[in-house]
C-alpha cells in the first residue's frame, strides 16, 4: 500500500496472463491481482525468439566445438 501510485513496479513473466490462474491456482485471486497490477499500468508484450536462449545455444555450440 505504501508504494501505491508513488513508485514503479516492474513484473516480468514468460507466461501469458491467461496462464496465471493455472500457475497461481485460483481464478478468484488472479482476476483482482491482474486488475490491481494493470490499474495505471502498461503491458509490454514482446514476441519473437528469446535472446537468452539464443545466447545459451551459441555457448553450448562453442563449447562443443572447442572439445
N, C-alpha and C positions, 0 to 999 in steps of 0.2 A: 504494500500500500504506500510506503514512503517513496517509492520510485514513480508512482502513477503520475503521468504527464510531466515529469521532472527530468527524466533521464531516458536514454535509449537502451533498448534491449534487443539483441540480435539472437535469433534462434535459427539453427541450420538443421536440415534433415535430408537424408537421401530417399525418404519415403514421402509419397503424396499425402495430402490431407485426408483423402479417402481411406488410407491405411491406418490412420491414427486410432480410430475406435478399436480395431483389432489388436493393435500394439499395446494400447493402454487398458484394454479390457472392458471398457464401458462407454457406450454411446452417450449416456446421460451426463457423464463427466466431460467428455471430449467436446461436445457441442458448445457449452458455455466457455470452456477453456479457449477454443479457437475464436469464439466471439470476442472474448476479452483481449486476446492477443491481437486481433485484427482491428479493434477499435482504435482509430487514429494510426493504424499500421499500414505497412506496404508489403505486398507479397511479391517477391522476385523469384521467378521460375527460370531456371537455366536448363536447356535441353542440349543434348549432344553427348559426345564421348567424354568420359572423365579424364581430366588431365592427370590426376593422381594415378589412375590405373594404367594410363599410357606410359608414364614415367617408370612405374614399377615393372612393367613388362620390358621396357628398354634396359633396366638394370639387370633383370634376370637374363635377358638375351646376351648382354655384355659379359656377365659372369660366366655363362655357358661357353661363350667364345674364348674367354681367357683360359679356360681349363683345358 
